[in-house]
Amino acid sequence: MDFLKPDTVLDLKNIRDELVRMEDTIIFNFIERSHYPTCPTVYRENDPALKIPDFSGSFLDWALMHLEMVQSQIRRFESPDETPFFPDKILAPILPSINYPRVLASYSPQVNYNDKIKDVYIKQIVPLVSKYDGDSWENLGSIASRDIECLQSLSRRIHFGKFVAEAKFQADRALYSKLIKEKDIEGLYKSITNEAVEEKILERLCVKADVYGVDPTNKEGQRKITPEYLVKIYKELVIPLTKEVEIEYLLRRLESE
């Protein structure tokens, strides 16, 4: 996806191709996370066993915040498709800024679902993809690192809904302007939903999970990610959250007209 070429960014085919590539990243991140237990210590705020100086929050929050501070200095969050979990902590880049052409509305950074994504990930996704329920003190750092990879890839995929919403708005300004003025949320949901495309996504995920989720040299070995769980995650969590992002973005879209 070349964000220096706005016309290509808002091409729905290009957007769908990018979403397909994100599937692979998310699946492989889940597979890496599946080597470890749930490890609730990583997510417990102010755990007495983990005394982090001058910080109030979980070990995951501490690690994610500091990583984003570094990543912001190398321009990660200047890219229109990246959304920080700690937007108030990001720092100015040490590299020269890239003046990306504006593709999304000016309020786009305010449409940030990362708190909800993190909550859903910890409470619903981690139990599905973990090896077993329990702690692993020797792997706290590795687990937090894998969690961050999962969270950032999920965040990018879900917030890509803003590009989908903008592309659909541009394709039919009259329809979307009417729905937005009337605050017709049901109509907006109906207009952004393509059941055939969603069904293809779920079918493709089943195939990928079946292929990627087990060692090809040992078909009888332990499956790292199952088609059932992957479809459940996308159908019940990823796709609905993406639509929420689209709707929130669209409801404010006329502010930029």
N, C-alpha and C positions, 0 to 999 in steps of 0.2 A: 504494500500500500504506500504510494508516494504522496505524502501530504503537501508536497510543493506543487502538486497538480490537482487542484480542487475538482475539476471535472471528472477525473478518474476516481476520486475518493467517494463521490456521491453516485457512482454507477452501482445499481443494486447487484448486478452480477459480480462486480469486483468485491463488494461488501460480503456477499454470500461466499465467495471463494476464500476470503480472509477468515470468515467464521468457520469454514471447514478446516482450515489450517490450525485454527485455535483448538479445535477438538483434539487433535493429536497432542498438542502441548498439555492440555488439561488431563487427558488420559494418562500420559506418561508421568505427569506430576502425581496423579493419584496412585499410580503403580509404585513410585518411589516412596510415597507416604505409607503404602500398605505393608512395608517391611517392619513397621513399628506399631506398638500398642497405642491405645487412645491417649494415654499419658495426661490425665486431667491437671497435673501439677503445672504444665506449661500454660494453661489457660486460667488458672485460679488467681484472682487479683490479690495482691499483697500477701502471698503465701508466706507464712512464717519460716518455712524451710528454705525459702529463697529470698534472702534479704538484699534487695537491690538499692544501693545508696541513692538518695535524692530522687526517688521515682515511686509514683503511686500507680499501680496497675499490674498487669500480668507479665510474666517473662516473655510471652509472645509479643505483647505490645511494646515492651522495651526493645526487643530485638528488631521488630518491624520499624519502629520509629527511627532508630539509629541507622538502619540500612537505608531508609528513605531519605534521611538527611544527607548521606553520602551520595545516593543516586541523584538527588536533586542537584548536587554540585556538578554532576557530569551530564546535565540537561535532560534527564529522563522525563521530568514532568513538564518540560516545554512541549513535548509531543502531544498533539491533540487527542491521542487515543490512550493516554495514561492519566489515571486518577489516583492521587495519593490518599492513603488511609489517615495520615496526619498532616493535612494541608497547612495547619498553622505552624508546623515545625520545619517545613522545607526551606532550604537555603538558596541563595543566589548561585547560579552556575559559575564555575571558574573557567569554563570554556565560553567562547563567544556565542551569543544567542543566535538562534536560527529564527528568522522572521517568517514563520509559516503564514501563508495566505489564510484568511479567515474562512473556514468552512462551516463551522457551527455558530449558533447564536452567541452573543457576548456573555449571556448568563450560564452557558454550558457548564463551567467548572462548579457552579453551585448545585448542579444535579449530581449529587454524590451519594451513592448507596452503599459505601464501603462499610459503614457500621453495621448495616443490616446483613451485608454479605458475610462479614466476619462472624456475626452471631449465628447465622444459618450454617456456616461452615463448621463451627465448633460444635453446635448442638445436634446437627442432622447429618452432615457429611462425614465428619471424622468417625463416628460410630460405624458407618457403613464401610469405609475403606480401610480401617485399622486392622491389624493382624489379630489383636485380642484386646479385651478391656483390662486396663491396668497401667501401672507406671513403669518407667524404665529410666532410672536416675542416670545411668551411664550414657544415655542417648538424648538428654534434654536439648542440647545444642543442635544435634542432627534433626530432631523432630521439629524444633522451631524453624530451622532452615527449610525443611520440606514444606511445612505449613505456609511459610511466606511465599514459596514458589506457587503453591496451590492457590493461595489467596490472590496474588497478583495476576495470575492467569485467568482466574474466575472474574476478577474485577474488570480486566480489559475486555473480556468477552461480553459481560453483562452491560458495561457502559458503552459498548459499541452500538447499543440500541439507539444512542443519540444520532449516530450516522444514519441508521436505518430510518429513524423518524424524520430527519432532515431531508433525506432522499425522497421519501414518500410525500412530504409536504411540498417539495419543489415540483414533484410530478403532478400534483393535483391541488394547487393552491386554493381554488374555489371551494372544493369539498372540505378541506381541512380548516380553512378559515371559518366556514360556516359552523362546523362542529366545535371549534374552539370558542367562537363567540357565544354559542349556545351552551357551552360547558357540558357538551353531550359526551360524557365519559364512556358510556356504553357504546355510542356510535364510533368513538375513537378506537376503542378496543376491537370492535368489529372490523373497522377499516384497516387496522394494522395486522390483523390475524390472517395468516394463510395456512389453513390446516394441511393442505397438501405438502407444503414446504416443511412444516413441523413434522409430519409423518415421515418424510424422507430423512430428516435429521435423526429421528429415533431409529429408523431402520439402519442407517449408516453406522450409528453408534453401536448397535447390536453386533454388526459385522466386525467393527474395529475392536470392540471389547473381546470378542471371540478370538480374534487373531492376536492382538497385543497382550491379552491378559494371561497367557500361559507360555511357558518356555516351549518353542516349537520342536525342540529336540526331546521333550519329555511331556507328551500330551496327557499323561496320567498324573503329572505333577500338580502341586497346589496352585489353584487359580488366584492370581493377584487382584484382578478386578473382574466382576461378573457383568454380563450384559444387563441382567435384571437391575442391579444396583446403579449402573451407569445411566440407564434409561430413566430410572426413578429420579436420579439427581437432576437430569436435564428437564424431564417432563414436569416435575413438581417444584423445582427450585430455580434452575438456570433460566428456562424460557419464561416463566411467570415474572421473575425479577427483571429480565430484559424488557418485558412489556411495561412494567411499572416505570422503568427509566424512560421508555419511549413516551408514555402518557404524560409524565411530569414535564418532560422536555416540550412536548407539543402544546400543553396547556398554556405555556408562556410564550409560545413562538411568535405571536402577533406583537409582542413587546419590541421585537427587532425590526418590524416592518416600517 
